[in-house]
Amino acid sequence: MSRVPTVASADLRRAYRERRLWGAVVLLGAMFLPSTASIAASGHRTIGAFLLQMPLDLVTFALVVVAAVGYDAVVGERTSGRVRFLLGRPCTRRDLVLGKLLSRAVVVAVALALVLGLANVLVARGYGRAHLAAFWTMGAWVLLYGVVWTAVAVGYSAAFASGYRTLAALVATYVTFSPDFGVWSVLVRPLFALAVTGSPDAPTYEVLANAPAWLRVTERLNPLTDFWYAMRWSVEAVGPGTPTGSPLPHVIGTGVFLLFGAVPLVAGLRRFEVADLGDEGGGGPSWGDRLWRAIADARGRIAGGRSGPAAAGGRPRALAVARADVRHALQSWVVLGALAVFVLLVVPQLWQGIETSTATTVTEALADIPQTFGLPVLVLGIAVGYGAVAGERETGTVRLVLGLPVTRRDVVAGALLSRLAITAATVVPLLAFAEVLVVVRFGGVHPAAMLAWSGSVLGFALVWTSVVVGLSAATASRYRTLAAVGGTYLLFGTDVGLWGPVVRPLLALVFTGEASVRGFVHDADGGPLWFRYADGLNPFVSLETFQAGLFVAAGRAPEYVSATAPWFLYSVAILFLFGAVPVSLGYRRFDGSDLG
């Protein structure tokens, strides 16, 4: 008799006690539901358009829950040593993997169902009725999306011996297939076009049915594209709208999407079945040991016979810690994976974006370059900085380091310097790559515009990394750091966070007595003075003003972009405080914490 249900039942009880799971579910609801409520209440979209637009955000946020629930499903048992205990019972490795899949798929499905249920209530309030058939047809596809991605996550978790490698594989898979990024259109599609037509330029199309047969087959090889087409056809067949074409291609596409989940699961299961589970910890030194040894080797530079103000100020000690931490960080799969993901996210987008068309001028193309770096910079800063101090506290290495002639201030300052250096060394080459594309495609250097986009991108990358390192110093574990970073982004996010639907109305209520910004966000002059100052406290809003000011100063701002010197300086001050305050508070909290 299969022991899969027994394994799944026991794992479900453990999973529902994990704060990481509930934190991911709360984050999913907090990032998705406020924007859903505002859009549904606005009435700007028909119910048919709304039901096809809503999953765009939901499935992206759902991957946060999938990653939180699935990435350590199997590998977590291996790294903790519990896997040998579990397999000592009447349970095979196949039972363990399939039981984990069943339990984690149930968790993801329940979490998504809760959020979808609340979203359906918002739809009923905004559109007058719930549109149950169309809504839950879309909802069923979203649930299937979560379950398939859970199979991918559990497969990777079974295949790898490290949770970080599992996360890196998940991110790389999403970046490769997602329509939001350019890897498929910049790398994969041109390879097929080159093989079929002899040219890497694939023809464009408005409707896939009008594309050449080879291109239709190529697009159908992307499982996420298959998912979107099949979901759209199903929703239009049930609810408002008229489905186009035969259902047969969508049936085949659904099969491809299911294979997308099945192949990693089967491959991970086979790899796990032959894996050696005898020594999961590995025989080499841990990353923390390497950090301690690197700093210990630098004792001559730390204590180094220096005296006087330099030694008293601790600058040589902080620099020695920073040098050792750079070597330590670059041995981390998380950091190395983040660097690879950063390149995968940015390069295809630059390749596609740095060009002109009938609707885009050179000036507008140059002004759009910083937007390409937005999400990748957030991912890079989190991966580089979240374990800077908290990771050393978890491993206990920080106590060894503090046994050397190193203070807590040196540890924080050294970690900050090293992580800022890694961020800068990652961002600058891609800024140079962007300039090369500008020169080749636009036939000019455009030095002022280059300084404008480089300054805005690099400035925000350093500020955001400082925030993450500061939060890492303030918390005692990497998971708490990630939760704090997620909460920070949730608060200040204007598109998917709480700032637009919650904070701005509260500000308006304080100043005007009405919980409405009445279109201030879209006013040409930025709205009333109180709104501009209050809204500018959001660092992401100030970043937009900062970027606009740089392009205005460079003389390459589009007509719709404006920024005056006072508001530019105000945005600079807010961005500086956004980076400095978490570092200061993080150091103070770390300095007063008990590391025993």
C-alpha positions in Angstrom: 0.0 0.0 0.0 1.3 3.5 -0.9 2.5 5.6 2.0 2.1 8.8 0.0 -1.1 9.9 1.9 0.6 9.2 5.3 3.7 11.3 4.3 1.4 14.1 2.9 -0.7 14.2 6.1 2.3 14.5 8.4 3.9 17.1 6.2 0.7 19.1 6.0 0.6 19.4 9.8 4.2 20.6 9.8 3.7 23.0 6.9 0.7 24.8 8.4 2.8 25.6 11.5 5.5 27.4 9.5 5.5 31.2 9.8 7.2 31.4 6.4 4.1 30.0 4.7 1.6 32.3 6.4 3.9 35.2 5.8 3.9 34.4 2.1 0.1 34.1 2.0 -0.4 37.4 3.8 2.1 39.0 1.4 0.2 37.6 -1.6 -3.1 39.0 -0.4 -1.7 42.3 0.7 0.1 42.9 -2.7 -2.8 41.6 -4.9 -6.1 42.5 -3.2 -5.7 46.3 -2.7 -5.1 46.9 -6.4 -7.8 44.4 -7.4 -10.3 46.3 -5.2 -9.4 49.7 -6.7 -9.6 48.5 -10.3 -12.9 46.6 -9.7 -14.4 49.7 -8.1 -13.3 52.1 -10.8 -15.4 50.5 -13.5 -12.8 51.4 -16.2 -12.7 47.8 -17.5 -15.4 45.5 -18.6 -15.8 42.3 -16.6 -14.4 40.3 -19.5 -11.3 42.4 -19.8 -10.9 42.5 -16.0 -11.0 38.7 -15.6 -8.3 38.4 -18.3 -6.1 41.1 -16.8 -6.4 40.0 -13.1 -4.4 36.8 -13.5 -1.4 38.7 -14.8 -0.5 39.9 -11.4 -1.9 37.0 -9.4 0.1 34.3 -11.0 3.3 36.3 -10.6 2.6 36.8 -6.9 1.5 33.2 -6.6 5.1 32.1 -7.3 6.1 33.7 -4.0 3.9 31.3 -2.2 5.1 28.4 -4.4 8.7 29.2 -3.7 8.1 29.6 0.1 6.1 26.3 0.2 8.0 24.1 -2.2 11.7 25.1 -2.4 12.7 23.1 0.7 10.1 20.4 0.5 12.7 17.6 0.0 16.0 19.4 0.3 15.0 20.7 3.7 14.7 17.2 5.0 18.2 16.4 3.6 20.0 19.4 5.0 18.4 18.9 8.4 19.2 15.2 8.5 15.6 14.1 9.0 15.5 12.4 5.6 17.4 9.4 7.0 14.9 9.1 9.9 12.0 9.3 7.5 13.4 6.7 5.2 14.1 4.4 8.2 10.3 4.0 8.4 8.4 1.9 5.9 8.6 4.7 3.3 10.5 4.8 0.0 12.1 7.8 -1.6 9.3 7.9 -4.1 6.7 7.9 -1.4 8.6 10.8 0.3 8.7 13.0 -2.9 5.1 12.3 -4.0 3.9 12.8 -0.4 5.7 16.2 -0.3 4.2 17.1 -3.7 0.7 16.2 -2.5 0.9 18.2 0.7 2.6 21.3 -0.8 0.1 21.3 -3.7 -2.8 21.3 -1.2 -1.2 24.2 0.7 -0.7 26.3 -2.4 -4.2 25.5 -3.7 -5.8 26.5 -0.4 -3.8 29.7 -0.2 -4.7 30.7 -3.8 -8.4 29.7 -3.2 -8.6 32.0 -0.2 -7.2 34.9 -2.1 -9.5 34.2 -5.1 -12.5 34.0 -2.8 -11.8 37.4 -1.4 -11.1 38.7 -5.0 -14.5 37.4 -6.0 -16.2 39.3 -3.3 -14.4 42.5 -4.5 -15.6 41.7 -8.1 -19.2 41.4 -6.8 -19.0 44.7 -5.1 -17.4 46.5 -8.0 -19.5 45.0 -10.9 -22.8 44.4 -9.1 -22.6 40.6 -9.3 -20.0 37.9 -8.8 -19.9 36.4 -12.3 -19.3 33.1 -10.7 -18.9 30.9 -13.9 -16.4 33.2 -15.6 -14.5 34.1 -12.4 -14.0 30.5 -11.2 -13.1 29.3 -14.7 -10.3 31.8 -14.5 -9.8 30.7 -10.9 -9.5 27.1 -11.8 -6.7 27.9 -14.2 -4.9 29.9 -11.6 -5.2 27.0 -9.2 -3.8 24.7 -11.9 -1.0 27.2 -12.4 0.0 27.0 -8.8 -0.1 23.2 -8.6 2.0 22.8 -11.8 4.6 25.3 -10.5 4.6 23.4 -7.1 5.5 20.2 -9.0 8.4 22.1 -10.6 9.5 23.4 -7.2 9.3 19.9 -5.5 11.1 18.4 -8.5 13.9 20.8 -8.2 13.9 20.4 -4.4 14.4 16.6 -4.9 17.1 17.1 -7.5 19.4 19.5 -5.6 21.2 19.2 -2.3 20.8 22.9 -1.4 17.7 25.0 -1.0 19.4 28.0 -2.6 20.1 26.0 -5.7 16.4 25.1 -5.8 15.5 28.8 -5.6 18.0 29.7 -8.3 16.6 27.0 -10.6 13.0 28.2 -10.0 14.0 31.8 -10.9 16.0 30.8 -13.9 13.0 28.7 -15.2 10.6 31.5 -14.7 12.9 34.1 -16.4 13.4 31.8 -19.4 9.7 31.1 -20.1 7.9 34.2 -18.7 6.4 36.6 -21.3 7.3 39.5 -18.9 11.0 39.1 -19.7 12.9 38.9 -23.0 14.8 35.6 -22.8 12.3 33.7 -24.9 11.8 36.4 -27.5 15.5 37.5 -27.6 17.2 34.1 -27.4 14.9 31.2 -28.0 12.6 32.5 -30.8 15.5 33.9 -32.8 17.3 30.5 -32.7 14.2 28.8 -34.1 13.9 31.5 -36.7 17.5 31.1 -37.7 17.1 27.3 -38.1 13.9 27.6 -40.2 14.4 30.8 -42.2 18.2 31.4 -42.0 17.5 34.8 -40.3 17.2 35.4 -36.5 14.4 37.9 -37.1 11.1 36.3 -36.5 8.0 37.8 -38.1 5.7 39.8 -35.9 2.0 39.0 -35.5 -1.1 40.4 -33.8 -2.9 37.1 -33.7 -1.0 33.8 -33.3 -3.3 32.1 -35.8 -2.0 34.5 -38.5 1.7 33.6 -37.9 3.6 31.1 -40.0 3.2 27.5 -39.0 6.7 27.1 -37.7 6.3 30.2 -35.5 3.0 28.9 -34.1 4.7 25.6 -33.2 7.6 27.5 -31.6 5.3 29.7 -29.5 3.4 26.6 -28.4 6.6 25.1 -27.0 6.5 27.8 -24.3 4.3 26.3 -21.5 3.4 29.6 -20.0 2.2 30.9 -23.4 0.1 27.8 -23.7 -1.3 28.5 -20.3 -2.4 32.0 -21.2 -4.0 31.1 -24.5 -5.9 28.1 -23.0 -7.1 30.2 -20.0 -8.2 33.0 -22.3 -10.2 30.7 -24.6 -11.8 29.0 -21.6 -12.9 32.3 -19.9 -14.3 33.6 -23.2 -16.1 30.4 -23.8 -17.9 30.6 -20.4 -18.3 34.2 -19.8 -18.3 37.5 -21.7 -16.5 37.4 -25.0 -16.4 35.1 -27.9 -13.6 32.4 -28.2 -11.7 32.3 -31.4 -10.5 29.2 -33.1 -10.8 25.5 -32.4 -10.2 24.2 -28.8 -7.8 21.5 -30.1 -4.7 23.7 -30.0 -5.5 24.7 -26.5 -6.0 21.1 -25.4 -2.5 20.3 -26.8 -1.1 23.4 -25.2 -2.6 22.3 -21.8 -0.8 19.0 -22.3 2.5 20.9 -22.8 1.8 23.0 -19.7 1.2 19.8 -17.6 4.5 18.3 -19.0 6.2 21.5 -17.8 5.4 20.4 -14.3 5.8 16.7 -14.8 9.3 16.7 -16.4 11.2 18.4 -13.5 9.3 16.3 -11.0 10.2 13.0 -12.7 13.8 14.1 -13.2 14.1 15.3 -9.6 12.6 12.0 -8.3 15.1 9.9 -10.3 18.0 12.0 -9.2 16.9 11.8 -5.6 16.5 8.0 -5.8 20.2 7.6 -6.6 21.5 10.4 -4.4 24.0 9.6 -1.6 22.3 10.8 1.6 25.1 9.7 3.9 26.8 13.0 4.4 24.5 15.9 3.6 26.5 18.5 5.4 29.5 18.0 3.1 33.1 17.7 4.2 34.3 21.1 3.3 34.2 24.3 5.3 31.0 26.2 5.5 30.7 29.7 4.1 30.8 31.0 7.6 34.0 29.1 8.3 35.5 30.6 5.2 34.6 34.1 6.3 36.1 33.6 9.7 39.3 32.1 8.2 39.6 34.9 5.7 39.4 37.5 8.4 41.7 35.6 10.6 44.2 35.5 7.8 43.9 39.3 7.6 44.8 39.8 11.2 48.0 41.5 10.2 45.9 44.1 8.3 43.3 44.3 11.0 45.6 44.8 14.0 48.6 45.3 11.7 50.8 47.4 14.0 48.7 50.4 13.3 48.2 53.0 15.9 46.7 56.5 16.1 43.5 57.8 14.6 43.3 55.4 11.7 43.4 52.4 14.0 41.2 54.0 16.5 38.6 54.9 13.9 38.5 51.3 12.8 38.7 52.0 9.1 41.4 49.5 8.3 39.5 46.9 10.3 36.3 47.6 8.4 38.1 47.4 5.1 39.7 44.1 6.1 36.3 42.7 7.0 34.9 44.0 3.7 37.7 42.3 1.7 37.1 39.0 3.5 33.3 39.3 3.1 33.6 39.9 -0.7 35.4 36.6 -1.0 32.9 34.9 1.3 29.9 36.3 -0.6 31.2 35.3 -4.0 31.3 31.7 -2.7 27.6 31.8 -2.1 25.3 30.1 -4.6 22.6 32.7 -3.7 24.9 35.6 -4.7 26.3 33.9 -7.8 22.8 32.9 -8.8 21.5 36.4 -8.3 24.3 37.8 -10.5 23.3 35.3 -13.3 19.6 36.1 -12.9 20.4 39.8 -13.0 22.1 39.4 -16.4 19.3 37.2 -17.7 16.7 39.8 -16.6 18.5 42.9 -18.0 20.3 41.9 -21.2 17.3 40.7 -23.2 15.2 43.7 -22.1 18.0 46.1 -23.1 18.3 44.3 -26.4 14.6 44.7 -27.1 14.2 48.2 -25.5 17.1 50.2 -27.0 15.6 50.8 -30.4 13.2 53.2 -32.0 9.9 52.7 -33.8 7.1 54.8 -35.3 5.8 55.3 -31.7 9.2 55.7 -29.9 11.8 58.4 -30.4 15.4 58.3 -29.4 14.8 60.5 -26.4 12.0 58.3 -25.2 14.1 55.1 -25.7 16.9 56.6 -23.7 14.6 57.7 -20.9 13.2 54.2 -20.7 16.5 52.5 -20.0 16.3 52.9 -16.1 12.9 51.1 -16.1 14.7 48.0 -17.5 16.8 47.8 -14.4 13.9 48.3 -11.9 12.9 44.8 -10.9 16.3 43.2 -11.5 17.9 45.8 -9.1 15.4 44.8 -6.4 16.2 41.1 -6.9 19.9 41.8 -6.9 19.9 43.9 -3.8 17.9 41.4 -1.8 20.1 38.4 -2.8 23.3 40.3 -2.2 22.4 41.9 1.1 19.8 39.7 3.0 22.4 37.4 4.6 25.2 40.0 5.1 24.8 40.1 8.9 21.9 37.9 9.7 23.5 35.0 7.9 26.6 35.2 10.1 24.4 35.4 13.2 22.6 32.2 12.2 25.7 30.2 11.5 27.4 31.6 14.7 30.4 32.9 12.7 29.8 36.4 13.9 30.9 35.3 17.4 34.2 33.9 16.0 34.8 37.1 14.0 34.1 39.3 17.1 36.7 37.2 18.9 39.3 38.9 16.7 40.2 42.6 17.1 37.0 43.5 15.3 34.0 45.5 16.7 30.4 45.2 15.8 30.6 48.5 14.0 33.4 47.0 11.8 31.3 44.0 11.0 28.3 46.1 9.8 30.5 48.6 8.0 32.5 45.9 6.3 29.4 43.9 5.3 27.9 47.1 3.9 31.0 48.1 1.9 31.4 44.6 0.5 27.8 44.2 -0.6 27.8 47.7 -2.1 30.9 46.8 -4.1 29.4 43.6 -5.4 26.2 45.5 -6.4 28.2 48.2 -8.2 30.5 45.7 -9.9 27.4 43.9 -11.3 25.4 46.9 -12.4 28.2 49.0 -14.0 29.1 46.4 -16.8 25.5 46.2 -17.9 25.2 50.0 -17.9 28.3 49.9 -20.2 26.5 47.3 -22.4 23.5 49.6 -22.6 25.8 52.4 -23.9 27.3 50.1 -26.5 23.8 49.3 -27.8 23.0 53.0 -27.8 26.1 53.8 -29.9 25.5 51.0 -32.3 21.7 51.5 -32.8 21.4 55.3 -32.5 24.8 56.3 -34.0 25.9 58.5 -31.2 27.4 58.4 -27.7 24.8 60.7 -25.9 27.1 61.2 -22.9 24.7 63.4 -20.9 21.9 60.8 -21.2 24.3 58.1 -20.3 25.3 59.9 -17.1 21.6 60.4 -16.4 20.5 56.8 -16.7 23.7 55.4 -15.2 23.4 57.8 -12.2 19.8 56.9 -11.5 20.2 53.1 -11.8 23.5 52.9 -9.9 22.3 55.3 -7.2 19.1 53.3 -6.5 21.0 50.0 -6.7 23.3 51.2 -3.9 20.5 52.7 -1.9 18.4 49.5 -2.1 21.3 47.3 -1.2 22.0 49.5 1.9 18.4 49.1 3.0 18.6 45.3 2.7 22.0 45.2 4.6 20.5 47.5 7.3 17.5 45.2 7.7 19.9 42.2 7.8 21.8 43.8 10.7 18.5 44.5 12.6 17.2 40.9 12.4 18.4 37.6 13.8 17.7 35.4 10.8 17.7 35.5 7.0 14.0 34.7 6.9 13.2 37.6 9.1 15.3 39.8 6.9 13.4 38.6 3.9 10.1 39.3 5.7 11.3 42.8 6.6 12.3 43.5 3.0 9.0 42.2 1.7 7.2 44.4 4.2 9.2 47.4 3.1 8.4 46.9 -0.5 4.8 46.1 0.3 4.5 49.5 2.1 6.1 51.6 -0.5 5.1 49.8 -3.7 2.9 52.1 -5.8 1.6 49.6 -8.4 1.3 46.4 -6.3 1.8 47.6 -2.7 -0.2 49.5 -0.1 1.0 53.1 -1.0 -1.6 53.6 -3.8 -4.7 52.0 -2.5 -4.1 52.6 1.3 -1.5 55.2 2.2 -2.4 57.9 -0.3 -6.1 57.9 0.6 -5.1 58.1 4.3 -2.9 61.1 3.5 -5.8 62.7 1.7 -8.1 62.1 4.6 -5.7 63.9 7.0 -5.2 66.9 4.7 -8.6 67.2 3.0 -11.1 65.2 5.1 -11.8 62.9 2.1 -10.1 59.6 1.5 -9.5 60.2 -2.1 -6.6 61.7 -4.0 -9.0 62.8 -6.8 -6.5 62.2 -9.6 -3.6 64.1 -8.0 -1.3 61.3 -9.1 -2.0 62.0 -12.8 -2.1 65.8 -12.5 0.4 67.5 -14.9 1.7 69.7 -12.0 1.8 66.9 -9.5 -1.2 67.9 -7.4 -1.3 70.2 -4.4 1.8 71.1 -2.5 0.9 68.9 0.5 0.4 65.9 -1.7 3.7 66.3 -3.5 5.6 66.6 -0.2 3.8 63.7 1.4 3.9 61.5 -1.7 7.5 62.2 -2.1 8.3 60.5 1.2 7.9 57.3 -0.7 11.4 56.5 -2.0 10.0 54.9 -5.2 8.2 58.1 -6.0 11.3 60.1 -5.2 13.3 57.8 -7.5 11.0 58.8 -10.4 11.6 62.5 -9.6 15.4 61.8 -9.2 15.5 60.1 -12.6 13.4 62.9 -14.2 15.7 65.6 -12.8 18.8 63.9 -14.2 17.3 63.6 -17.7 16.1 67.2 -17.5 19.6 68.3 -16.5 21.0 66.3 -19.4 18.6 67.9 -21.9 17.3 64.5 -23.0 13.9 64.3 -21.1 10.8 63.5 -23.1 8.1 66.2 -23.3 6.0 64.5 -20.7 8.8 64.5 -18.1 9.5 67.5 -15.9 11.4 68.2 -12.7 12.5 71.4 -10.9 15.6 71.8 -8.8 13.8 72.0 -5.4 11.9 68.7 -6.0 15.1 67.1 -7.4 17.0 68.0 -4.2 14.0 66.8 -2.1 14.1 63.5 -3.8 17.8 63.1 -3.3 17.4 63.8 0.4 14.6 61.2 0.7 16.6 58.5 -1.2 19.6 59.2 1.0 17.5 58.9 4.2 15.9 55.7 2.7 19.4 54.1 2.5 21.0 55.6 5.6 18.2 55.2 8.2 17.9 51.3 8.0 21.7 51.0 8.2 21.9 53.2 11.3 19.0 51.5 13.0 20.2 48.1 12.0 23.7 48.8 13.5 22.1 50.1 16.7 20.0 47.0 17.1 22.8 44.7 16.2 25.1 46.5 18.7 22.7 46.0 21.5 21.6 42.4 20.7 22.6 39.3 22.6 24.5 37.0 20.2 24.9 34.2 22.8 
